[in-house]
């Protein structure tokens, strides 16, 4: 199921703490960075915090700039993004500022938590998601029922930890403040447990007064039919590569990326690359990836269009090339239509060869865009 783009936002001390143990909240961001956060809030559909953050910080979570709120309403949006909190127990203070400022409020909880929250008189739309709290169900609900496409999660550490460990976070925006906390009882940003493999990709590093903003994207593919946030990033790149294809009236424009299990990009390619009028995207990428080996066996191929099952221009179709390379996982955006090959079923060939095939239909329109001239 499609999910919102989940952006994690946090500020930490040099030794990784979110706060100290004093009675007042420790301000880690600079005034200019608080304004940057306000700008990010104004750009999203919803802002989320955990119940612990409401209890500890009593936040309002507003867009403070009147100009930014006016721009939202001028664009046909609500003045404030939807405010969301999550709680397994529903044990929240009905007098907290979260419920009584800004626009629409939403509590996502369990069946028992919903009964408790309603008994407390929590001033929010309360949605039970089942006997236990499930992050994927929560995100699916936000996407499908509330139209949330971009979600900003502002904490606390448990929320950030769980979203990262479950590979549901699309981006991490981390601000590093020039101070130390050093108190083992103070809250830390990330908890123990298993996280995604490999290295995150640094996409921005910027000084803002005396703090430093860094932005990271996950890189490690999912496994089998389990979709990670990184799968969406890599498939989006494949769709971008498809836009580089020289146009053709007799073949699709397709982009492909080969990614190792640790998130290392092994190769990329696109249709008709390098002046070859018949080369396919997956074929071009695999040719650059090198010989068959353990890295390819554990790799994922991302292709904007389902790999072909039959072709006239070369002896082996792309589905067969992928299997022969040892790859056993493919993520694609669009099943091949009957435009050139009736009954094409590259996914069936791959599945018969033992490969997992994942289709992310939310990228289908992006994959089709470079091929609009072939429609009709």
N, C-alpha and C positions, 0 to 999 in steps of 0.2 A: 504494500500500500504506500502511496506517496506520503512523505512526511514534510514538515516545515524545515526550512534552513535554520539550524540551531546554532546560535552564536553565543559562546560563553564569554562573559565579561567579568574581570576581577582585577583588584589591585592588591599587591602583597609587599611585605617588607623584604629586605635583602635576604633574610633567612626564612622566607616562605610563609609568613604568618598573615592572616587576614585582619587580625585585631590583637589587642592586648587583653589583659584581664581587669582593666580599670573600669570604673562605673560609666565613663563616657566613651563613645565610639572613637576609635583611633582613626584620624583622617589621614589616609595614605596618599590620595590623589592631590594634585595641585589645582588651583582655581581654573587654569586653562584646560586641564584634563577633565574636571567636572563638566565644563562646557562641552567638551568633545563627547562625553557620555550622554549629555542631554541631546546632542545632535544625533547620536546613534539611536537613542530612544525614539526620537521623532521619526526615524526612518523605518521602524519595524511595525509589525501588526500587533504584537503582543510582547509584554515584559513578564518574566516569570521569576519568582523567588520561592525558596522552600519555607516551610512553616517555622523552622528554626531561625531564619533571618527575621521574620516578623516578630518572633518572641524576643530576639536579642537586640534588634536595631529599631524596631517600630518604624519602618520606612514608609514614605508616601508613594514613591516611585512615579513621579510626575514628569512631564515635559515642562520645564520651567520657563522656557523662552516663549513669550507671547507671539513672536514672529513665526516661530516654528509651528506652534499650534495653529496659527492662522493659515500657514501654508498647507497643513494637513487638511483642514476643512475646505480650503480652496480646491484641493485635489479630490474632494468627495469622500474623505476619510473622516472618522470620528476625531474629535479634538485631541483626545488622548488615546494611546494604544490600549487594548484590552490588558487588564492586570490579572495575572494568574498566580495562584499559589497551589502547592501540592502538599498533602498531608495524609499519612496513613491513618492517623487517629482522629482527625477532625477537632482536636483539642486546641482551640485558638481563642484569643481574647476578642470578644465581639466589639470592644472599644478601641481596638488598634486602628491607627491612622490609615492603614492600608485600605480598610473597608469604607472609609468616609471621605476620601479625597479622590479627585480624578473622575474618570468615566466608569465604564462597565468593569465589574469584578467577577472573577470565576474561581471557584475552589474545586480542584480535582482530587478525589479521595476514594476511599474504599466504601463498601456498603455500610459497615459499622461506623466509619468516619462520617458519612453523610448524615446518619441518624443523630450522631452526637452533635455535629455542627448545626443542624437544624434546631435541635433542642436548645442550643446556646444562643440562637438568634443571630447567627452570622449573616451579615448583610451582603450576600453574594449569591450568584447562581451556583448551586452546589450540585456537582455531577459525580455519582458513584460509578466506579469503573470495575467493580467486582469485589471478591472477597479479599484480594491482596492488591497492592498498588503495582501497576505495570506501566513502565515508562513508554514503551512502544504504543500501548493502547492510548495513553494520554496524548502522545504526539499525533497519532492518527485522528483522535477526536478533535484536536485543535485544527488540524488541516481540513478534515472533511466536514465538520459540523460548524466550525467557527471561521473558516476561510483564512486561517493563519498561514501565511507563506514564509514570513521571516519572524523568528522568535528569538528574543534576547533574554538569556538566562543570567541573572545577576547574583546568583548564589543561593545558599552558602556553599561551603566546602563539600558537604554531602551531595548536594545536587550536582555540582561540577564533577565530582568523583564518579557518581553513578552514570551520568551521561557519557563521560569519556570511557569508562570501563565497558559500557554496553555499546560503544562505537556509534553513538547517536549524535555526537557533536560535530558540526561541520566546520567550525572555526573557533579558535581560542584567541581572545584579545586580552593580553596580560600586561598590566602596568606594574613596573618595578619601582618602588619608593626607596629613597636613600636613607634608610634607617633600619635598625635591628630591634627585634622584640625580645627574643631569647628566653621567653617564659614557656616551659614545656606544657603548661596548662592552657595556654592561649590557643585559639582555633587556627588550624592550618588550612591551606587551600586544598590540598589533595591528600586523600587517605590511602592506606595500604590496599593491596589487591592487584589483580591482573589488569594491565592496560593493553592497548593495541601494540603490536610489535613495530619495530623499525623506528625511524626518526620522523618527527613532524617536519613539515616544510615551512621555513620562515619566508613570509611574503611581504613583511614590512617591519622596519625598526625605525622609530622616530622619537627624538627628544621633544618633550613638552614641558617647558620650564625645567624643574629639577627632577622630573620622573621620565622614564623611558617606556614607550608603548611598543610592544612586540605583538605581531599577529602571526598565528600558525595555522596550518591546515593539516589534517591527518592524511596519511599516505597509504597505510596498509590495507590491501583488499580484504573483503570478507572471505569466508570459506564456504564451499558448497553453495546452497541457496540462501545463506545468511548474508544480508546486505549490510555493508558498513557505510559510514558517511564518506569514506574515501572512494568507494565505488562510484558514488555520484560525482565526485570531483573528476575522476579519471574519464568517466563516460562523457561528461561535459567537454573535456579536452578533445575526445574523439570527435564530438560533434563540431567543435571549432576547426579541427583539421579537415573535416569534410568540406568546409568553406574554401579551402585552398585548392581544391581539385579544378583542373581545367575543365570547362563545361563540355558535356557530350550529349548527343541526342540518342546514343545507343547503349549507354551504361550509366549506372548510378554514381553519384559522388559520395564517397565514404571515407571516414577517418578511422584509424585504429591505433591503439597504444598497447604495448606489452609491459606488464608490471610484475615485478618479483613479489614474493610473499611478504618481504620486509618493507615494501613500499618503494623500492628503487625502480625507476623507469628504465627498462631495458632497451626499448626501441619504440619508434612511432613511424607511421606512414599514412599515405593517402592515395586515393585512386589516381592513376595516370601520373604519378610522381616521377620526376626526373626525365620527362619527355617520353616515357614508355606509354603508348596509347592503350595498352591492354592490361597493365599491371593493376592488381586489386590492392586495397589498403592493407588487409591482413597479410597478404603475400609480401608487400613491400616492407612492412614492419618486421615480420619474422625473418626475412633475409638479412636484416641488420642485427637481429638479436643474437646471432652466432649459433654455434652447434648445439645439438640437443644435449641437455644436461640436467642436473637436479634443479637448477634455478628455473628452467623452463617448465619442468614437471610440476612445480609448485606455483607457477605464475598464473596470472589472469590476463586474457586478451579482452580488451574493450573495443567494441566495434559499433559505430553509429548505426549500421545496418546489419541484420543477421548475416553471418558468413554464408557464402553461396554453397549450394549443394551440387550444382552442375554448371559447367561453363564450356563454351566452344573455343575460347581463345588459348587455353592452356590445358595440359593433360589433367592436372589435379585441381579440384575446386578448393576454396579456402577452408571449408570445414575439414577436408581431408588433410590439408597442410597443417592445420592447427593440431589435429590428432597425431599426425606423424612427428610433430615437434615435441610431443609429450605433454602438451598443455591439456589440463582437464577442467578448466573453468573459463567460461565466456560470459561477458556481460554486454548486452546490446539494448538498443532503444527501440528498434523497429523491425518487425518481421517482414521479410522480403515479399513484396507484392508480385502479382503475375505479369508485370509489365513486360519482362523479357523472357522469363522462364516460368511457364505454367506449373503450378503445384510445387514451387520451390519450398524446400523444408530443410534448410541447413541445420536448424535446431534438432531436428529428428536424427540427422546423420551424427551430430555431435553427441547427442544423448545415447545413441546406439553404440558409440565408441567409448562410453563411460565418462563423458564430460558433463559437468553441471552447466546448465544454461539459465541465466537470469535475465529477464526482460524488465526494464524500467520504463514503463510507458509514459511517464511524465516527461521524458526527453524525446518522445517521438516527433513532436512538432519541430524541435530544433534539428533533428536528423533529417526531416523531410525538406527543410527550408532550402538547401542547395539543390534540391531535385524538383522544385516546383515546375520547372519548364517541361518535365516529363509527364505531368498529370494531364489527363484528358486525351 
